[in-house]
Amino acid sequence: MRLTVFIIASYLFTTVANASEVVPANVSLSENDRTLMAWVDSHANAILEELRQHVDLNTGTANIAGLDQYRERLQSDLEQLGFATQTHASAAQAILTCGGGQMQFADHLIARRQGGNGPRLLLNGHMDTVFPHDDEFQKLMVSEDGTLAGPGVADMKGGIVIMLNALRALNAQGLLKDVNLTVLLNSDEEIGSLGSRPLIEELAREHDIGLVFEGSWGNTVTRARKGLGQARLVVRGRESHAGGAHPDGVSANLELAQKIVEIEQLTDYEKQTTVNTGVMRGGEKRNTVAGCADAYIDMRFPDQAAGEQLQKGIKRVAAKQFVHNPNHPELPITEYWSVLHRPVKPADRKVDELIALAMGYSVLIGEPITGTRYSGGGTDGSIAQAVGLPTMDSLGIDGDGAHSSRETATVKSLIARTKLVAVLMAHLLVQSE
């Protein structure tokens, strides 16, 4: 069995990932591993019901009350497992929009178990989803074929439930004694971890291995990721009556529209860079020349230099003036803000070893990870790895349709990934004792 797993893990990793240098996983399931897996099987119904409760509680990033309720539940769960917990607040940040205001963050949760001389593991997940409290997509639905549909079921309530139950399985076998484990659950990942990034970086520097419980797709795990950035534009023109005083107006909508056309042209698929204007708003009334318009822009890039070039490109377009009214030559005025909020996450040899190990175990568990992928999506693992912590992500539930009303996963993956995480963590904790 050892040789079989060695060959399968090596084959899948090298052929699907096209990795030039791989440390394959020579693994077998111990009696202790089988006990962990049996615990998960015996609690399968409870795990599914727990997932339902998590998904049914709305935790859109702006739903502070919902996130507070969710954090309190998770805090209680982790304290029952012997973790010492604390909350961490992030200061509100000003928002560059026509309406102005501030972006508020719910508090983040940190839980620690410390003891012994073993490796220091940082387990990371995020509590927030992209679905606001008034979205129609609010409840978990379970089909007869085991399909799960619900807001955040894959991104990433499923991953949090997997993490919790893997920890419970380990605790039931006495494997959480004298370990160094930190759990970080932040509340702002879906908007770029703008408040929690310093906390992620601080904790990453204190640990040896990072595990992130984002969902996966197609039973693959993510080996490397693009970097992410975001930008905001606010254009201020001059309101006037659209009929009786049209020449007196300076249309912020028209100015922004022309800027967006040029900004979108910064996308270059050959260079693997993309720009997307995800939100654009302007004006207040049909019969009024718009006095203000704003846009919220997304950037994806394969390396830091490419990200900086996109920033410069957007800033250059923001500085251009497309609309001209000789009666008001000073208008329109454009304000610009941008940040590269997630670093590029390149392939890493230590992470490759973790992936190969997980792939080997997944074959034995019966729900094989079929390969690795390069992703344009971002996770907090990118932040952690950028400051030196080898971080494996996409250990959560396997799903599809994230960030949409088509978000799905499966009961099969929920249970299989819980087993995999329990066995993988047991190996990491015991191996280095």
C-alpha positions as CSV (number, residue, x, y, z in Angstrom):
1,M,0.0,0.0,0.0
2,R,2.8,2.4,0.8
3,L,4.3,1.9,-2.7
4,T,0.9,2.4,-4.4
5,V,0.2,5.6,-2.6
6,F,3.8,6.8,-3.3
7,I,3.3,6.3,-7.1
8,I,-0.3,7.7,-7.2
9,A,0.6,10.9,-5.3
10,S,3.7,11.4,-7.3
11,Y,1.9,10.8,-10.6
12,L,-1.1,13.1,-9.9
13,F,1.1,15.9,-8.6
14,T,3.7,15.9,-11.5
15,T,1.3,15.3,-14.4
16,V,-1.5,17.7,-13.3
17,A,0.6,20.4,-11.7
18,N,3.5,20.1,-14.2
19,A,5.8,20.6,-11.2
20,S,9.5,20.3,-12.0
21,E,10.5,19.3,-8.5
22,V,8.2,17.3,-6.2
23,V,8.5,15.5,-2.9
24,P,5.9,12.7,-3.2
25,A,4.1,11.4,-0.1
26,N,4.9,7.9,1.0
27,V,2.0,7.4,3.4
28,S,-0.2,4.7,4.9
29,L,-3.0,4.8,7.3
30,S,-2.2,3.9,10.9
31,E,-4.6,2.4,13.4
32,N,-4.8,5.9,14.9
33,D,-5.7,7.4,11.6
34,R,-8.5,4.8,11.1
35,T,-9.8,5.7,14.6
36,L,-10.0,9.4,13.6
37,M,-11.8,8.5,10.4
38,A,-14.3,6.3,12.3
39,W,-15.0,9.2,14.7
40,V,-15.9,11.4,11.7
41,D,-18.1,8.7,10.2
42,S,-19.9,8.2,13.5
43,H,-20.6,12.0,13.7
44,A,-21.5,12.5,10.0
45,N,-25.1,13.5,10.7
46,A,-24.1,15.9,13.4
47,I,-21.5,17.5,11.1
48,L,-24.1,18.0,8.4
49,E,-26.5,19.5,10.8
50,E,-23.8,21.8,12.1
51,L,-23.1,23.0,8.6
52,R,-26.8,23.8,8.2
53,Q,-26.7,26.0,11.3
54,H,-23.6,27.8,10.1
55,V,-24.9,28.4,6.6
56,D,-28.3,29.5,7.8
57,L,-26.8,32.3,9.9
58,N,-26.1,35.3,7.6
59,T,-22.6,36.6,7.9
60,G,-22.2,39.0,5.0
61,T,-19.2,41.2,5.7
62,A,-21.4,44.3,6.4
63,N,-23.7,42.3,8.7
64,I,-21.8,43.1,12.0
65,A,-24.6,41.7,14.2
66,G,-24.6,38.4,12.3
67,L,-20.8,38.1,12.4
68,D,-20.8,38.9,16.1
69,Q,-23.3,36.1,16.7
70,Y,-21.3,33.7,14.6
71,R,-18.0,34.6,16.3
72,E,-19.5,34.0,19.7
73,R,-20.6,30.5,18.6
74,L,-17.2,29.7,17.2
75,Q,-15.6,31.1,20.3
76,S,-17.6,28.7,22.5
77,D,-16.9,25.8,20.2
78,L,-13.1,26.4,20.5
79,E,-13.2,27.0,24.2
80,Q,-14.8,23.6,24.6
81,L,-11.8,22.1,22.9
82,G,-9.5,23.7,25.4
83,F,-8.5,26.8,23.4
84,A,-7.9,30.1,25.0
85,T,-9.7,32.7,23.0
86,Q,-9.6,36.4,22.4
87,T,-11.1,38.9,20.0
88,H,-9.3,41.4,17.9
89,A,-10.8,44.7,16.6
90,S,-9.8,46.5,13.4
91,A,-10.3,50.2,13.1
92,A,-12.9,51.5,10.7
93,Q,-11.6,52.7,7.4
94,A,-12.9,55.6,5.3
95,I,-14.6,54.7,2.0
96,L,-14.0,56.6,-1.2
97,T,-17.5,56.8,-2.7
98,C,-19.9,59.6,-3.5
99,G,-21.7,59.0,-0.2
100,G,-18.5,58.8,1.8
101,G,-18.7,57.1,5.2
102,Q,-16.6,54.4,6.9
103,M,-16.2,50.7,6.4
104,Q,-16.8,48.9,9.7
105,F,-15.3,45.5,10.6
106,A,-16.7,42.9,13.0
107,D,-14.1,41.7,15.5
108,H,-11.9,38.8,14.5
109,L,-11.4,35.6,16.7
110,I,-8.0,34.2,17.8
111,A,-7.9,30.8,19.7
112,R,-4.7,29.2,21.0
113,R,-3.5,25.9,22.5
114,Q,0.1,26.1,23.5
115,G,2.4,23.4,24.9
116,G,5.3,21.1,24.0
117,N,8.0,21.5,21.5
118,G,6.1,20.5,18.4
119,P,5.5,22.5,15.2
120,R,3.4,25.7,15.5
121,L,0.4,25.4,13.2
122,L,-1.7,28.4,12.2
123,L,-5.3,27.4,11.1
124,N,-7.0,30.1,9.2
125,G,-10.6,30.7,7.9
126,H,-12.9,33.6,7.4
127,M,-16.4,34.1,8.9
128,D,-17.8,36.5,6.4
129,T,-19.5,35.7,3.1
130,V,-20.5,37.9,0.1
131,F,-24.2,37.6,0.7
132,P,-25.9,40.6,2.5
133,H,-28.5,40.1,5.2
134,D,-31.4,40.8,2.8
135,D,-30.2,38.4,0.0
136,E,-32.7,35.9,-1.2
137,F,-30.1,33.1,-1.0
138,Q,-30.1,32.5,2.8
139,K,-30.6,28.8,3.7
140,L,-28.8,25.5,3.2
141,M,-30.6,23.0,0.9
142,V,-29.7,19.3,0.9
143,S,-30.7,17.3,-2.2
144,E,-31.4,13.6,-2.2
145,D,-28.2,13.0,-4.1
146,G,-26.1,14.7,-1.4
147,T,-25.7,18.0,-3.1
148,L,-25.5,21.0,-0.8
149,A,-26.6,24.5,-1.9
150,G,-26.4,27.6,0.3
151,P,-24.7,30.9,0.8
152,G,-21.1,30.3,1.9
153,V,-21.4,26.5,1.9
154,A,-18.1,26.3,0.0
155,D,-16.7,29.8,0.7
156,M,-16.3,29.0,3.5
157,K,-18.7,27.7,6.1
158,G,-17.9,24.2,4.9
159,G,-14.2,24.7,5.6
160,I,-14.9,26.1,9.1
161,V,-17.1,23.1,10.0
162,I,-14.4,20.7,8.6
163,M,-11.7,22.4,10.7
164,L,-13.8,22.2,13.9
165,N,-14.7,18.6,13.5
166,A,-11.2,17.6,12.6
167,L,-10.1,19.2,15.9
168,R,-12.9,17.4,17.7
169,A,-11.7,14.1,16.3
170,L,-8.1,14.8,17.3
171,N,-9.3,15.9,20.8
172,A,-11.3,12.7,21.2
173,Q,-8.1,10.7,20.7
174,G,-6.1,12.9,23.1
175,L,-4.0,14.4,20.3
176,L,-4.5,18.0,21.2
177,K,-2.4,17.7,24.4
178,D,0.8,19.6,24.4
179,V,0.4,21.1,20.9
180,N,0.9,24.5,19.5
181,L,-2.2,25.4,17.5
182,T,-3.6,28.8,16.7
183,V,-6.9,29.4,15.0
184,L,-7.5,32.7,13.3
185,L,-11.0,33.4,12.0
186,N,-11.3,36.9,10.5
187,S,-14.4,38.8,9.5
188,D,-13.3,40.8,6.4
189,E,-11.7,38.3,3.9
190,E,-14.3,38.9,1.3
191,I,-13.4,42.6,1.0
192,G,-9.6,41.9,0.9
193,S,-8.8,41.5,4.6
194,L,-8.3,45.3,4.7
195,G,-8.6,45.4,8.5
196,S,-7.1,42.0,9.5
197,R,-4.0,41.9,7.3
198,P,-1.6,43.2,10.0
199,L,-3.0,40.5,12.3
200,I,-2.6,37.8,9.8
201,E,1.0,38.9,9.1
202,E,1.8,39.0,12.9
203,L,0.5,35.6,13.6
204,A,2.1,34.1,10.4
205,R,5.5,35.1,11.7
206,E,4.9,33.2,14.9
207,H,4.2,29.8,13.3
208,D,5.8,27.1,11.2
209,I,3.0,25.8,9.0
210,G,-0.2,27.4,7.8
211,L,-3.4,25.6,6.8
212,V,-6.2,27.5,5.2
213,F,-9.7,26.1,4.9
214,E,-11.0,27.7,1.8
215,G,-13.0,25.5,-0.5
216,S,-11.5,23.7,-3.5
217,W,-12.9,23.0,-7.0
218,G,-13.0,19.8,-9.0
219,N,-11.3,17.9,-6.2
220,T,-8.1,19.8,-6.8
221,V,-6.1,22.0,-4.4
222,T,-4.5,25.3,-5.2
223,R,-0.7,25.3,-5.6
224,A,-0.2,28.9,-6.5
225,R,-2.3,32.1,-6.8
226,K,-2.3,35.4,-8.5
227,G,-2.0,38.6,-6.6
228,L,-5.1,40.8,-6.1
229,G,-5.6,44.6,-5.9
230,Q,-8.5,47.0,-5.7
231,A,-9.1,50.6,-6.7
232,R,-11.9,53.2,-6.2
233,L,-12.7,56.2,-8.3
234,V,-15.0,59.1,-7.4
235,V,-15.8,61.6,-10.1
236,R,-17.4,64.9,-9.1
237,G,-19.1,67.0,-11.8
238,R,-21.9,69.6,-11.6
239,E,-25.6,68.9,-11.3
240,S,-28.0,70.8,-13.5
241,H,-31.5,70.4,-15.0
242,A,-31.2,67.8,-17.9
243,G,-33.6,69.9,-20.0
244,G,-33.6,73.5,-19.1
245,A,-30.0,73.9,-18.1
246,H,-28.1,71.0,-19.7
247,P,-25.2,73.2,-20.9
248,D,-24.6,74.2,-17.2
249,G,-23.9,70.7,-16.1
250,V,-20.8,68.6,-16.0
251,S,-21.7,64.9,-16.2
252,A,-19.9,62.7,-13.7
253,N,-21.5,59.7,-15.3
254,L,-20.2,60.5,-18.7
255,E,-16.7,61.1,-17.3
256,L,-16.7,57.9,-15.3
257,A,-18.1,55.8,-18.2
258,Q,-15.2,56.9,-20.5
259,K,-12.7,56.2,-17.8
260,I,-14.1,52.7,-17.3
261,V,-13.8,51.9,-21.0
262,E,-10.1,52.8,-20.9
263,I,-9.5,51.1,-17.6
264,E,-11.0,47.8,-18.8
265,Q,-8.6,47.9,-21.8
266,L,-5.8,47.3,-19.3
267,T,-6.8,43.7,-19.2
268,D,-4.2,41.6,-21.0
269,Y,-4.8,37.8,-21.1
270,E,-1.4,37.0,-22.5
271,K,0.2,38.7,-19.5
272,Q,-2.3,37.1,-17.2
273,T,-3.5,40.5,-15.9
274,T,-7.2,41.4,-15.6
275,V,-9.1,44.4,-14.6
276,N,-12.8,44.4,-13.7
277,T,-15.1,47.2,-12.8
278,G,-17.3,45.3,-10.4
279,V,-19.4,48.3,-9.2
280,M,-20.3,51.6,-10.9
281,R,-22.9,54.1,-9.6
282,G,-23.8,57.6,-10.6
283,G,-26.4,60.3,-10.4
284,E,-29.6,60.5,-8.4
285,K,-32.4,61.3,-10.9
286,R,-33.2,60.7,-14.5
287,N,-33.8,64.4,-15.3
288,T,-30.6,65.7,-13.6
289,V,-27.1,65.8,-15.0
290,A,-25.2,63.6,-12.6
291,G,-23.0,65.5,-10.1
292,C,-21.2,62.5,-8.8
293,A,-20.3,58.9,-9.9
294,D,-18.0,56.2,-8.4
295,A,-16.6,52.9,-9.3
296,Y,-15.0,49.9,-7.5
297,I,-12.4,48.1,-9.5
298,D,-10.7,44.6,-9.2
299,M,-7.2,43.7,-10.4
300,R,-5.5,40.3,-10.8
301,F,-1.9,39.9,-11.7
302,P,0.8,37.2,-11.8
303,D,3.6,39.1,-10.1
304,Q,4.1,42.2,-8.0
305,A,5.5,44.3,-10.9
306,A,2.5,43.5,-13.0
307,G,0.2,44.6,-10.1
308,E,2.1,47.9,-9.8
309,Q,1.7,48.5,-13.5
310,L,-2.0,48.0,-13.3
311,Q,-2.1,50.5,-10.4
312,K,-0.2,53.0,-12.5
313,G,-2.4,52.5,-15.4
314,I,-5.6,53.1,-13.5
315,K,-4.1,56.1,-11.8
316,R,-3.1,57.5,-15.2
317,V,-6.6,57.1,-16.6
318,A,-8.0,58.6,-13.4
319,A,-5.9,61.7,-14.0
320,K,-7.2,62.2,-17.6
321,Q,-10.1,64.5,-18.3
322,F,-12.6,63.4,-20.9
323,V,-15.6,65.8,-20.4
324,H,-15.0,69.5,-20.9
325,N,-17.3,72.4,-20.2
326,P,-15.7,75.8,-20.9
327,N,-18.0,77.4,-18.3
328,H,-16.6,75.1,-15.6
329,P,-13.0,74.2,-16.8
330,E,-12.0,72.9,-13.3
331,L,-14.6,70.1,-13.5
332,P,-14.9,67.2,-13.4
333,I,-12.6,66.3,-10.5
334,T,-11.5,62.7,-10.0
335,E,-10.3,61.1,-6.7
336,Y,-8.3,57.9,-6.8
337,W,-7.5,55.2,-4.2
338,S,-5.9,51.8,-4.7
339,V,-4.2,49.0,-2.8
340,L,-2.6,45.7,-3.7
341,H,-4.2,43.8,-0.9
342,R,-3.1,40.2,-1.6
343,P,0.4,39.3,-2.6
344,V,1.1,36.7,-5.3
345,K,1.3,33.2,-3.8
346,P,4.0,31.3,-5.7
347,A,4.6,27.6,-5.6
348,D,6.7,26.7,-2.5
349,R,8.7,23.5,-1.9
350,K,7.4,23.0,1.7
351,V,3.8,23.5,0.5
352,D,4.4,21.1,-2.3
353,E,5.4,18.5,0.3
354,L,2.2,19.2,2.2
355,I,0.1,18.9,-0.9
356,A,1.7,15.6,-1.9
357,L,1.1,14.3,1.6
358,A,-2.5,15.3,1.5
359,M,-2.9,13.8,-2.0
360,G,-1.6,10.5,-0.7
361,Y,-3.9,10.4,2.3
362,S,-6.9,11.4,0.1
363,V,-6.4,8.3,-2.1
364,L,-6.5,6.0,0.9
365,I,-9.5,7.8,2.4
366,G,-11.4,7.2,-0.9
367,E,-12.0,10.8,-2.2
368,P,-8.8,11.5,-4.1
369,I,-7.5,14.9,-4.7
370,T,-7.0,14.7,-8.5
371,G,-4.4,17.4,-8.9
372,T,-3.4,21.0,-8.3
373,R,-4.3,24.3,-10.0
374,Y,-3.1,27.8,-10.4
375,S,-5.9,30.2,-9.3
376,G,-6.8,33.8,-9.9
377,G,-8.7,33.8,-6.7
378,G,-7.2,35.0,-3.5
379,T,-7.0,33.8,0.1
380,D,-5.4,34.9,3.3
381,G,-2.9,32.2,2.8
382,S,-1.3,34.5,0.3
383,I,-0.7,37.1,3.0
384,A,0.7,34.5,5.4
385,Q,3.1,33.0,2.9
386,A,4.3,36.4,1.8
387,V,5.8,36.9,5.3
388,G,7.5,33.5,5.3
389,L,4.9,31.0,6.5
390,P,4.6,27.9,4.2
391,T,0.8,27.8,3.8
392,M,-1.4,25.1,2.2
393,D,-4.8,26.4,1.3
394,S,-8.1,24.9,-0.2
395,L,-8.4,22.3,2.5
396,G,-12.1,23.0,2.9
397,I,-15.0,21.5,1.2
398,D,-15.0,20.8,-2.6
399,G,-17.6,23.0,-4.3
400,D,-18.6,25.1,-7.2
401,G,-20.4,28.4,-7.9
402,A,-18.9,30.4,-5.1
403,H,-20.1,34.1,-4.7
404,S,-23.3,33.3,-6.6
405,S,-26.8,31.7,-5.9
406,R,-25.4,28.6,-7.6
407,E,-22.9,27.9,-4.8
408,T,-22.9,24.2,-4.1
409,A,-20.9,21.4,-2.4
410,T,-21.5,17.8,-1.5
411,V,-22.0,15.8,1.7
412,K,-19.4,13.3,0.4
413,S,-16.8,16.0,0.3
414,L,-17.7,17.4,3.7
415,I,-17.1,14.1,5.4
416,A,-14.1,13.1,3.3
417,R,-12.3,16.4,3.8
418,T,-12.9,16.3,7.5
419,K,-11.2,12.9,7.6
420,L,-8.4,14.2,5.5
421,V,-7.8,17.2,7.7
422,A,-7.9,15.1,10.9
423,V,-5.4,12.6,9.5
424,L,-3.1,15.3,8.0
425,M,-3.0,17.3,11.2
426,A,-2.3,14.2,13.3
427,H,0.7,13.5,11.0
428,L,2.0,17.1,11.3
429,L,1.6,17.2,15.1
430,V,3.0,13.8,15.8
431,Q,5.8,13.7,13.2
432,S,7.7,16.5,14.8
433,E,7.3,15.7,18.5
